[in-house]
Amino acid sequence: MKTLVKNGTIVDGSGRDAFRGDVLVEDEKILAVERAIEAEDCVKIDATGKLVTPGFIDAHTHSDAYLVIEPDAPSKISQGITTEINGQCGGSVAPRFGEARLSSDWASVLGEKLTWHSIGEYRKVLETACPAVNTVQFIGHNTLRSSVVGYAGRVASEDELKAMERLLEESLDEGGYGLTTGLIYQPGKYSTPEEVTCLARLVARKGGFYATHMRSEGDRILEAIDEVLELVKATGINAEISHLKTSGKRNWGKIDAVLDKLEGAIESGLLLGSDRYPFCAAGTDLDVVFPDWAGEGAAKAECERLKDSVLRARIVAEIDAMDRDWQTVMIGGTWDESTRRYSGRRVSEIMAEDGLGAGEAVCRILERDLCRTGAFFFGMSETNLDKILAQDWIVPGSDASLRAPWGVLGKDHPHPRAYGTMPEFVRRCKALGIRLEKIVARMTDVTARRFELAGRGRLEAGFFADVLVWDEKEFRNEATYLNPHRFASGMELVMVNGIVSYRNGEFTGKRNGKFLERRT
């Protein structure tokens, strides 16, 4: 079947000047991109007055599990995302053996759909679901480590490291794209740099990639960057630093030193670049505020400690003693009916209303939610965000799993980045004076070339037909921290591998996303 997109303003992803023209698609590929194409026996789409671009690539996402639950990928497709790079921050949907558990939000909604253990088994389930978006699947170090070592706060033994290597190699052979780390999370925070380097060396030999949520994004951010660079020097792996930020007001002044260090590393070939979401609040689990000793063993062990009056009192006291402004912490997704009222509210408000200190307020919410509560941390600078987005090596990554305003996913309270990363990235970059053609290139071709996604990222003959039609003036984020389940506006048509999955605000139910593998 042929489809002809006519009379659009073509921004082809290369960074070249836009031009008015047509795009001809046959089956899954682009046949031609020209100023005027005449074709018979084809479906015609009038794009007069609209932009025609490649599909956007979300460089940092967490949709692994939810693609099985909601394969239409509503929050992503509606903002023009056609490819997601999943398995980030050390947490992937597989391999899942031994003590390994999926994140609480994934496990709670998957239920009986959670039938896999290996990457190969997950891939079969995913391909049966036939998601609307393409997916790249990384292997999470935390998932890998918990499959072998468990959640104990200790260094891995030599035999355990060899077992991790074997499991990692199997996962790469089954379609894993590389390795990611989340070195502030359980149990990756207990790993040594040598452990991560050893695993990265194996990935490099297999032609895979490395993306890292570093050991620090705040007080020790410069030292954390040095750790990444030492790993790259030792292994030769292609590496990306995830969601670049300088967290905590006392660290905002480090931004220029951070950018200088990364710029030098990129110019010397040590780094590919970085990604960033265009918001100033991070989103993760509320239990990250626990002292290290209290978080060991993850949610199940945390809940047991909260039941112990002596340990609970110690946790409360240590949280109370923290140097943290609780006005900058907002409760996100909650799980118990008694905690629903806290979603979208600052911890400081809850403390005042309930007459509690920070430690007791946090522990009560976590206890009722079985330590699964989500939170937003407003610890970043708007000025620094603009400095980061101004760098041509920064690409958009939502740091969010897909969502939907209905069904089991509609009960959550996600970060607005799940629905609005791409329009907000465009808005903020345009405000910095960056040309639209360069912005689109960073959302498409730059990311595709960085991760070697063959045939993706440009409107060009022979490339896969991931094609968008959108209204530049109307393309905007509608989601907020208080009302996050709102689709972006202005996206008129989304085509993935030649199939239209979204058109004029409606999901067509037709899906043709692919599981993308490394080139070997």
C-alpha positions as CSV (number, residue, x, y, z in Angstrom):
1,M,0.0,0.0,0.0
2,K,1.2,3.5,-0.8
3,T,0.6,6.7,1.2
4,L,1.3,10.2,-0.1
5,V,1.7,13.0,2.3
6,K,1.2,16.2,0.2
7,N,2.1,19.9,0.5
8,G,3.7,19.9,3.9
9,T,6.6,21.9,5.2
10,I,9.2,19.2,5.3
11,V,11.8,19.3,8.1
12,D,13.7,16.2,7.3
13,G,15.7,15.7,10.5
14,S,19.1,16.5,8.9
15,G,19.2,20.1,10.1
16,R,18.9,21.4,6.6
17,D,16.4,24.2,5.8
18,A,12.8,23.3,5.6
19,F,11.0,23.1,2.2
20,R,7.6,22.5,0.9
21,G,7.2,19.1,-0.5
22,D,5.7,15.6,-0.5
23,V,6.6,12.3,1.1
24,L,5.7,9.0,-0.6
25,V,5.5,5.8,1.6
26,E,5.1,2.2,0.5
27,D,4.6,-0.4,3.1
28,E,7.1,0.2,5.9
29,K,9.6,2.4,4.0
30,I,9.8,5.9,2.5
31,L,10.0,5.8,-1.3
32,A,10.7,9.4,-2.0
33,V,10.9,12.9,-0.5
34,E,10.6,15.5,-3.2
35,R,9.1,19.0,-3.8
36,A,6.3,17.5,-5.9
37,I,5.3,13.8,-6.3
38,E,2.6,12.5,-8.5
39,A,1.4,9.0,-7.6
40,E,-1.7,6.9,-8.5
41,D,-3.4,4.3,-6.4
42,C,-2.4,5.7,-3.0
43,V,-3.9,7.1,0.1
44,K,-3.4,10.9,0.1
45,I,-2.9,13.0,3.2
46,D,-3.1,16.7,2.9
47,A,-0.4,18.4,5.1
48,T,-0.9,22.0,3.8
49,G,0.3,24.5,6.4
50,K,1.6,21.8,8.6
51,L,5.1,20.4,9.5
52,V,6.1,17.0,8.2
53,T,9.0,15.5,10.2
54,P,10.5,12.2,11.2
55,G,9.0,10.5,14.3
56,F,10.6,11.7,17.5
57,I,13.0,9.4,19.5
58,D,12.7,9.4,23.3
59,A,16.3,8.8,24.3
60,H,15.5,7.8,27.9
61,T,12.3,6.0,28.9
62,H,10.9,3.4,31.2
63,S,8.0,1.9,29.2
64,D,9.3,-1.7,29.2
65,A,6.5,-3.1,31.2
66,Y,3.7,-0.8,30.2
67,L,4.1,-1.5,26.5
68,V,2.5,-4.9,27.3
69,I,-0.3,-3.2,29.3
70,E,-1.1,-0.3,26.9
71,P,0.5,-1.1,23.5
72,D,-1.2,2.0,21.9
73,A,1.4,3.9,24.0
74,P,-1.1,6.8,24.3
75,S,1.0,9.5,26.1
76,K,3.9,8.9,23.9
77,I,2.3,8.5,20.4
78,S,0.1,11.6,21.0
79,Q,3.3,13.8,21.3
80,G,4.9,12.3,18.3
81,I,7.2,9.7,19.9
82,T,7.7,6.8,17.5
83,T,10.8,5.1,19.1
84,E,11.6,4.7,22.8
85,I,14.9,3.7,24.4
86,N,13.9,1.6,27.4
87,G,15.6,-0.2,30.3
88,Q,17.1,3.0,31.7
89,C,18.6,3.9,35.2
90,G,19.6,0.4,35.8
91,G,16.0,-1.0,35.9
92,S,14.9,-3.2,33.0
93,V,11.9,-5.5,32.7
94,A,14.3,-8.5,32.3
95,P,16.4,-10.5,33.0
96,R,14.4,-11.3,36.2
97,F,15.8,-14.3,38.2
98,G,16.7,-15.0,41.8
99,E,15.6,-12.2,44.1
100,A,15.0,-9.7,41.3
101,R,11.8,-7.8,41.5
102,L,10.4,-5.3,39.1
103,S,9.7,-1.8,40.3
104,S,6.6,-1.6,42.4
105,D,4.5,0.3,39.9
106,W,5.3,-2.2,37.1
107,A,4.7,-5.3,39.3
108,S,1.4,-3.9,40.7
109,V,-0.2,-3.4,37.3
110,L,1.2,-6.3,35.3
111,G,-0.3,-9.0,37.5
112,E,-0.9,-12.2,35.5
113,K,0.7,-10.6,32.4
114,L,4.1,-10.9,34.1
115,T,5.0,-14.3,32.5
116,W,8.6,-13.8,31.4
117,H,12.1,-14.0,33.0
118,S,14.6,-13.6,30.2
119,I,14.9,-10.9,27.6
120,G,14.0,-13.5,24.9
121,E,10.8,-14.4,26.8
122,Y,9.9,-10.7,27.2
123,R,10.5,-10.0,23.6
124,K,8.0,-12.7,22.6
125,V,5.3,-11.2,24.9
126,L,6.0,-7.8,23.5
127,E,5.9,-8.8,19.9
128,T,2.5,-10.5,20.6
129,A,1.2,-7.3,22.1
130,C,2.4,-5.4,19.0
131,P,3.1,-2.0,20.4
132,A,2.5,1.2,18.5
133,V,6.1,2.4,19.0
134,N,9.5,1.0,18.2
135,T,11.5,0.0,21.3
136,V,15.2,-0.4,22.1
137,Q,15.7,-2.5,25.1
138,F,18.7,-2.0,27.4
139,I,19.7,-4.3,30.3
140,G,19.5,-2.7,33.7
141,H,22.4,-3.3,36.0
142,N,20.1,-3.2,39.1
143,T,17.9,-5.9,37.6
144,L,21.0,-7.9,36.6
145,R,22.6,-7.6,40.0
146,S,19.5,-8.4,42.0
147,S,19.1,-11.6,39.8
148,V,22.5,-12.8,41.0
149,V,23.5,-11.0,44.3
150,G,20.1,-10.0,45.5
151,Y,19.6,-6.7,47.4
152,A,22.2,-7.1,50.0
153,G,24.4,-4.0,50.6
154,R,27.7,-5.6,49.8
155,V,30.3,-6.0,47.1
156,A,29.7,-8.9,44.7
157,S,32.0,-11.9,44.9
158,E,34.2,-13.0,42.0
159,D,31.8,-15.9,41.3
160,E,28.8,-13.6,41.4
161,L,30.4,-11.2,39.0
162,K,31.1,-14.0,36.6
163,A,27.4,-15.1,36.9
164,M,26.3,-11.5,36.1
165,E,28.6,-11.5,33.1
166,R,27.0,-14.8,31.8
167,L,23.5,-13.5,32.3
168,L,24.4,-10.2,30.7
169,E,25.9,-11.9,27.7
170,E,22.8,-14.1,27.3
171,S,20.6,-11.0,27.5
172,L,22.6,-9.2,24.9
173,D,22.4,-12.2,22.6
174,E,18.6,-12.2,23.0
175,G,18.3,-8.6,21.9
176,G,19.5,-6.4,24.7
177,Y,21.0,-3.2,23.3
178,G,23.5,-2.5,26.1
179,L,23.8,-1.8,29.8
180,T,22.4,1.0,31.9
181,T,23.2,1.8,35.5
182,G,21.2,3.6,38.3
183,L,24.0,4.1,40.8
184,I,21.8,5.9,43.4
185,Y,19.3,3.0,43.5
186,Q,19.1,-0.4,45.2
187,P,21.1,-2.5,44.7
188,G,23.4,-0.8,42.2
189,K,24.6,1.7,44.8
190,Y,26.5,-1.1,46.5
191,S,28.5,-1.9,43.4
192,T,32.1,-0.8,43.0
193,P,33.4,1.1,39.9
194,E,35.3,-2.1,39.1
195,E,32.2,-4.2,38.9
196,V,30.5,-1.8,36.5
197,T,33.6,-1.5,34.4
198,C,33.9,-5.3,34.1
199,L,30.3,-5.5,32.8
200,A,30.7,-2.6,30.5
201,R,33.8,-4.2,29.0
202,L,31.8,-7.2,28.0
203,V,29.1,-5.0,26.5
204,A,31.7,-3.1,24.5
205,R,33.1,-6.3,23.1
206,K,29.5,-7.2,21.9
207,G,29.1,-3.8,20.2
208,G,26.6,-2.5,22.8
209,F,26.1,0.9,24.5
210,Y,26.2,2.2,28.0
211,A,23.9,4.8,29.6
212,T,24.2,5.9,33.2
213,H,22.3,7.5,36.0
214,M,25.5,8.5,37.7
215,R,26.5,7.9,41.3
216,S,25.7,11.6,42.0
217,E,23.9,14.4,40.3
218,G,24.4,16.9,43.1
219,D,27.2,17.3,45.7
220,R,29.6,14.9,44.0
221,I,28.6,15.4,40.4
222,L,32.0,16.2,39.1
223,E,33.5,13.1,40.7
224,A,30.6,11.1,39.3
225,I,31.4,12.3,35.8
226,D,35.1,11.3,36.3
227,E,33.9,7.8,37.2
228,V,32.0,7.6,33.9
229,L,35.0,8.8,31.9
230,E,37.4,6.4,33.6
231,L,35.0,3.6,32.7
232,V,34.9,4.7,29.0
233,K,38.7,4.9,28.9
234,A,39.1,1.4,30.4
235,T,36.5,-0.2,28.1
236,G,36.1,1.9,24.9
237,I,32.3,1.6,25.2
238,N,30.0,4.2,23.6
239,A,28.5,6.0,26.6
240,E,25.6,8.5,27.3
241,I,25.0,10.3,30.6
242,S,21.4,10.2,31.5
243,H,19.1,13.2,32.3
244,L,21.9,15.7,32.9
245,K,21.2,18.0,35.9
246,T,22.8,19.7,38.9
247,S,20.5,18.8,41.8
248,G,20.2,20.9,44.9
249,K,20.5,24.6,45.1
250,R,23.9,24.5,46.6
251,N,25.1,22.7,43.4
252,W,23.6,25.0,40.8
253,G,26.8,27.0,40.6
254,K,28.6,23.9,39.3
255,I,26.8,24.0,35.9
256,D,29.6,25.7,34.0
257,A,32.2,23.3,35.3
258,V,29.9,20.3,34.5
259,L,29.3,21.5,30.9
260,D,33.0,22.2,30.3
261,K,34.0,18.8,31.5
262,L,31.4,17.1,29.3
263,E,32.1,19.2,26.3
264,G,35.7,18.2,26.5
265,A,34.9,14.6,26.9
266,I,32.6,14.7,23.8
267,E,35.1,16.5,21.7
268,S,37.7,13.9,22.6
269,G,35.4,11.0,21.8
270,L,34.9,9.8,25.3
271,L,31.1,10.5,25.4
272,L,28.3,10.5,22.9
273,G,26.4,13.1,24.8
274,S,23.5,13.4,27.2
275,D,19.7,13.6,27.4
276,R,17.4,15.7,29.4
277,Y,13.7,16.3,30.1
278,P,12.6,19.9,29.8
279,F,11.3,20.2,33.4
280,C,12.9,21.3,36.7
281,A,11.4,18.6,38.9
282,A,12.8,15.1,39.0
283,G,10.5,12.2,39.5
284,T,11.3,9.0,41.4
285,D,10.2,7.0,44.4
286,L,9.7,8.8,47.7
287,D,11.8,6.2,49.6
288,V,15.0,7.6,48.1
289,V,14.9,10.0,51.1
290,F,15.5,7.0,53.4
291,P,19.0,6.8,55.0
292,D,21.1,4.2,53.1
293,W,20.9,1.6,55.8
294,A,17.1,1.9,55.9
295,G,16.7,1.4,52.2
296,E,18.8,-1.7,51.9
297,G,16.8,-4.6,50.5
298,A,14.3,-2.3,48.8
299,A,10.5,-2.1,49.5
300,K,9.9,-5.4,51.3
301,A,12.8,-4.8,53.7
302,E,11.8,-1.2,54.2
303,C,8.3,-2.1,55.2
304,E,9.6,-4.5,57.8
305,R,11.8,-1.8,59.3
306,L,8.8,0.5,59.5
307,K,7.0,-2.1,61.6
308,D,9.9,-2.2,64.1
309,S,9.3,0.7,66.5
310,V,13.0,1.1,67.3
311,L,14.1,1.1,63.7
312,R,11.2,3.3,62.7
313,A,12.1,5.9,65.3
314,R,15.6,5.9,64.0
315,I,14.4,6.4,60.4
316,V,12.1,9.3,61.5
317,A,14.9,11.0,63.4
318,E,17.4,10.8,60.6
319,I,14.9,12.1,58.0
320,D,14.1,15.0,60.4
321,A,17.8,15.8,60.6
322,M,18.2,16.0,56.8
323,D,19.1,19.3,55.2
324,R,16.1,19.2,52.9
325,D,13.5,21.8,52.0
326,W,10.2,19.8,52.1
327,Q,8.4,22.4,50.2
328,T,10.4,21.1,47.2
329,V,9.0,17.6,47.5
330,M,5.6,16.8,46.0
331,I,3.8,13.5,46.4
332,G,3.1,11.8,43.0
333,G,1.5,8.4,42.5
334,T,0.0,6.7,45.6
335,W,-1.4,3.2,46.1
336,D,-3.6,3.1,49.2
337,E,-7.0,4.8,49.3
338,S,-5.9,6.6,52.5
339,T,-3.0,8.3,50.7
340,R,-4.8,9.3,47.4
341,R,-5.5,12.7,48.8
342,Y,-1.8,13.4,49.0
343,S,-1.1,13.2,45.3
344,G,0.0,16.5,43.9
345,R,0.6,18.0,47.3
346,R,3.9,19.2,48.9
347,V,5.3,17.3,51.9
348,S,5.5,20.6,53.8
349,E,1.7,21.1,53.3
350,I,1.0,17.6,54.6
351,M,3.2,18.2,57.6
352,A,1.4,21.4,58.5
353,E,-2.1,19.9,57.9
354,D,-1.5,16.7,59.9
355,G,0.7,18.3,62.6
356,L,3.7,16.0,61.8
357,G,7.4,16.3,61.4
358,A,8.9,15.4,58.0
359,G,10.1,12.0,59.1
360,E,6.8,10.9,60.5
361,A,4.8,12.3,57.5
362,V,7.0,10.5,55.0
363,C,7.0,7.2,57.0
364,R,3.2,7.2,57.4
365,I,2.7,7.6,53.6
366,L,5.3,5.0,52.7
367,E,4.0,2.6,55.3
368,R,0.4,2.8,53.9
369,D,1.6,2.5,50.3
370,L,3.9,-0.4,51.1
371,C,6.9,1.8,50.2
372,R,5.7,2.3,46.6
373,T,4.9,6.1,46.7
374,G,6.1,8.3,43.9
375,A,7.4,11.8,44.3
376,F,8.6,14.9,42.4
377,F,11.7,16.7,43.6
378,F,11.9,20.4,42.7
379,G,15.6,20.7,43.1
380,M,16.8,22.1,39.7
381,S,17.4,25.6,38.3
382,E,15.4,27.0,35.4
383,T,18.5,29.0,34.3
384,N,20.6,25.8,34.4
385,L,18.0,23.9,32.4
386,D,18.2,26.5,29.7
387,K,22.0,26.2,29.7
388,I,21.7,22.5,29.3
389,L,19.1,22.6,26.5
390,A,21.3,25.1,24.6
391,Q,23.9,22.4,24.1
392,D,23.6,20.8,20.6
393,W,24.6,17.4,22.2
394,I,21.6,17.3,24.5
395,V,18.7,15.3,23.1
396,P,15.2,14.9,24.6
397,G,14.6,12.0,27.0
398,S,11.3,12.0,29.0
399,D,12.6,9.7,31.8
400,A,9.0,8.5,31.9
401,S,7.1,5.4,31.1
402,L,4.1,5.7,28.9
403,R,0.8,6.5,30.5
404,A,-2.9,6.6,29.6
405,P,-5.8,8.5,31.3
406,W,-7.8,5.4,31.5
407,G,-7.6,1.8,32.8
408,V,-5.1,0.7,35.4
409,L,-2.5,3.3,34.2
410,G,-5.0,6.1,34.7
411,K,-5.0,5.5,38.4
412,D,-1.4,6.7,38.8
413,H,-0.3,10.4,39.2
414,P,2.7,10.7,36.8
415,H,5.1,13.5,36.1
416,P,3.8,15.7,33.3
417,R,6.9,14.7,31.3
418,A,5.1,11.5,30.5
419,Y,2.7,13.4,28.3
420,G,4.5,16.6,27.4
421,T,8.3,16.2,26.9
422,M,8.5,16.7,23.2
423,P,6.3,19.9,22.9
424,E,8.0,21.3,25.9
425,F,11.4,20.6,24.4
426,V,10.4,22.4,21.3
427,R,9.0,25.4,23.2
428,R,12.0,25.9,25.4
429,C,14.6,25.4,22.6
430,K,12.7,27.9,20.4
431,A,12.8,30.4,23.3
432,L,16.6,30.0,23.3
433,G,16.7,31.1,19.7
434,I,17.5,27.7,18.2
435,R,16.3,27.1,14.7
436,L,13.4,24.7,14.3
437,E,15.4,22.5,11.9
438,K,18.1,22.1,14.5
439,I,15.6,21.3,17.2
440,V,14.0,18.6,15.1
441,A,17.4,17.1,14.2
442,R,18.2,16.7,17.9
443,M,14.8,15.0,18.4
444,T,15.3,12.6,15.5
445,D,18.5,12.1,13.5
446,V,21.0,13.1,16.2
447,T,19.6,10.5,18.6
448,A,19.3,7.9,15.8
449,R,22.9,8.3,14.8
450,R,24.1,8.3,18.4
451,F,22.5,4.9,19.1
452,E,23.0,3.6,15.6
453,L,19.3,3.1,14.9
454,A,19.7,2.2,11.3
455,G,17.1,3.7,8.9
456,R,15.6,5.9,11.5
457,G,15.6,9.7,12.3
458,R,15.3,11.2,8.8
459,L,12.8,11.6,6.0
460,E,14.8,10.0,3.3
461,A,14.2,7.4,0.6
462,G,14.9,4.0,2.0
463,F,14.4,4.9,5.6
464,F,11.6,3.5,7.7
465,A,8.4,5.4,7.5
466,D,8.2,7.0,11.0
467,V,6.4,10.2,9.9
468,L,4.7,13.0,11.8
469,V,2.3,15.7,10.6
470,W,1.9,18.5,13.2
471,D,0.9,22.1,13.7
472,E,3.9,24.1,15.0
473,K,1.7,26.9,16.5
474,E,-0.6,24.4,18.3
475,F,2.0,21.9,19.4
476,R,2.2,22.3,23.2
477,N,2.2,20.4,26.5
478,E,-1.1,20.4,28.3
479,A,-0.1,18.2,31.3
480,T,0.7,19.7,34.7
481,Y,1.9,18.4,38.1
482,L,-1.7,18.7,39.4
483,N,-3.4,17.4,36.3
484,P,-0.8,15.1,34.5
485,H,-3.1,12.9,32.4
486,R,-3.6,15.4,29.5
487,F,-2.5,14.7,25.9
488,A,-0.3,17.1,24.1
489,S,-2.1,19.3,21.5
490,G,-1.1,19.9,17.9
491,M,0.0,16.5,16.8
492,E,-2.2,15.6,13.8
493,L,-0.8,12.3,12.5
494,V,1.7,9.7,13.7
495,M,2.9,7.0,11.3
496,V,5.2,4.2,12.6
497,N,6.7,1.9,10.0
498,G,4.1,3.0,7.5
499,I,1.1,2.5,9.7
500,V,-1.0,5.4,11.0
501,S,-1.5,4.8,14.8
502,Y,-2.8,8.3,15.7
503,R,-4.7,10.8,13.7
504,N,-6.6,14.0,14.7
505,G,-6.7,13.1,18.4
506,E,-7.8,9.5,17.9
507,F,-5.9,6.2,18.3
508,T,-6.5,4.1,15.3
509,G,-5.8,0.8,17.0
510,K,-3.4,-0.1,14.2
511,R,0.1,-0.7,15.5
512,N,3.4,-1.6,13.8
513,G,6.2,-0.9,16.3
514,K,9.4,-3.0,16.1
515,F,11.8,-4.4,18.6
516,L,15.0,-2.8,17.4
517,E,18.3,-4.7,17.6
518,R,21.9,-3.6,17.4
519,R,23.7,-3.7,14.1
520,T,26.3,-6.5,14.2
